[in-house]
Amino acid sequence: MMQKVKELPLVMIRKIGYSYPNGTVALKAIDLNIFKGELVGIMGKNGAGKTSLIRTLNGLIRPTYGNIFINSQNISSKSIATLSKHVGIIFQNPSHQLFANSVEEEIKFSLKSFNLPKEEIQIKIDQILQEYNLEKYRNRSPLNLSGGESKKLAIASIICRNPEILVFDEPTLGQDAKEIEFFINLITRERKNGKTIIIITHNVEFAYEYIPRTILMADGQIIADGPTKKVLNNEFLINQTSLILPQIRQFNLVLQQNKFHDVEDVLSTNEMIDYLRNYIKQKSSNV
Amino acid sequence: MSLEFLNAFKFMKKKSILHKMDPRGKLLFSIIYTISALLFTKIVPLFFIFISLIPIILLGKLFKQWIKSIKGLSFLIMFIIILNTLFISLSFAIAMIFRILIMISAFSIFFLTVDPNELALSLISMKLPYEFAFSFSLAFRFVPTIAFEAQNILDAQQSRGYEMQKKGLINQIKNLFPLLIPLIICSIKRAFNVAEALESRGFGSRKERSYYYTIKYSLKDWIFTVYLLLFLAFSIFIRIQFNIMPEFLMWSLPV
């Protein structure tokens, strides 16, 4: 668990549990703190309770027991509409939310509940369309956009609401390298803007490279919570989920088996490149 | 709002006499009860038809799911009460509630107790071409999938400030667009995907085909059918002779 003494966590989850009406237990006694500005990954196999956990954050499902506090306020009596102003969840499938006649209308729909003056709404729309390179599609139907563009629009339609917590459900799924790069830039920018970001992902390499803290879930419980490099390099923990060790760790283990004993602490791609460069240099100077 | 009530129309394997019965008999049951409900506009006869459904629900061990389907449709029931009371009368409104309850219950029982595979077989045995029977059972099988998708769409829209409750009828209808449009688009996309998947597996390549399962109209199905036909005949008789029937059948609220 991240240690922060001075400030109170932005999200405090206290012993929450949830069972679906058919009896399936989705969450069991979850305890979790997330601080302002953090970037947190939630990983685990399908059915581990990841999506159920994030759905509790904006009231889409209400915990059967336990409490959730956002900004030190208990959210149990708050409506989804109120909570959605603080917590923006971007779901996997953008076609589940796109319905308007044009891209512009789609963004406008998201801003409706704020009762802003027309001019202000227009300024926000222009700003967000420009930011997301969607300006050229302004009058196009969202249903005619490509997969990547419609995902961008789905994200834009949540971010324009300026929630302090952004939750992404499988954002890298089905995205090409360029789109993933766009997403990485986006989360970097939003973090700089002070946003707290939670990402559900199965993409080990992505999490290993870009997410500093990872929560690992199995059977509705949190089985690990800590620095990503520590969590994802732990073979015992990884075996309890459907994940695999990061490629750099696998490479590291192969090197160790081949008598490169001092490679144990080399855990990132850049470190590995430096290590190998030094090794080659050393070898060639010996020759 | 939860769309959980759609699960009340989803087939669930259970051990009951009703579940073991032939789907054709159960289809006949749904149709006959719907026709009977449409024959009357007075409270008392519709109430009796409604009451006659209860033993069948208990026979199928479906009480919980049935209550769920009724609860889920409470909005529709309220709508019927308000409209009919405003434009006709409270008695007519109550009668119409019984009518809709009978129809929903009859089809809910059908969907809850008929396995989609058996449904296709029963339609084929009624000499319907396999393609049509298969499409029908496929549509039937997708009801829970669509319900699940509708819930996801609702969640996604609520996550960006969408609210279900809006004041005014026109606003309420307008308010359905953010749910219905994505649902229709997703369903059409899925239909194309399913069609491609079926064709890639050689669907319809041979005219004649064999079946792994078979269905048989047994004695209990015949007994049920005879009961249904008698029930229909009795309902029609009462409807035709309604004017000379005992007065209590025509009872309505004094308001």
Contacts between the chains, C-beta under 8 A, distances in Angstrom:
chain1	res1	chain2	res2	distance
A	21	B	4	5.9
A	22	B	7	7.9
A	55	B	155	6.9
A	58	B	158	7.8
A	58	B	159	6.1
A	60	B	155	5.0
A	60	B	158	6.5
A	60	B	159	7.2
A	80	B	158	4.8
A	80	B	159	7.8
A	81	B	158	7.4
A	81	B	161	5.8
A	81	B	162	7.9
A	81	B	163	5.2
A	84	B	158	6.6
A	84	B	159	5.4
A	84	B	160	6.4
A	84	B	161	5.2
A	85	B	161	7.2
A	88	B	159	6.6
A	88	B	160	7.2
A	89	B	155	7.9
A	89	B	156	7.9
A	89	B	159	4.4
A	90	B	159	7.8
A	91	B	152	7.0
A	91	B	155	7.0
A	91	B	156	4.8
A	91	B	159	7.2
A	93	B	152	7.3
A	93	B	156	7.8
A	95	B	182	6.1
A	95	B	185	6.2
A	95	B	186	5.8
A	95	B	189	7.3
A	96	B	149	7.5
A	96	B	152	5.3
A	96	B	153	4.7
A	96	B	156	4.4
A	96	B	182	5.5
A	96	B	186	7.1
A	97	B	153	7.0
A	97	B	156	4.1
A	97	B	157	5.8
A	97	B	160	7.0
A	97	B	178	7.8
A	97	B	182	6.4
A	98	B	182	6.5
A	99	B	177	6.3
A	99	B	178	5.2
A	99	B	181	3.7
A	99	B	182	5.2
A	99	B	185	7.9
A	109	B	160	7.4
A	109	B	162	7.9
A	109	B	178	7.0
A	110	B	160	4.5
A	110	B	161	6.5
A	112	B	161	6.7
A	113	B	161	3.5
A	113	B	162	7.8
A	113	B	163	7.2
A	114	B	161	7.7
A	143	B	185	6.1
A	157	B	160	5.9
A	158	B	159	6.9
A	158	B	160	5.8
A	161	B	160	6.3
A	161	B	161	6.7
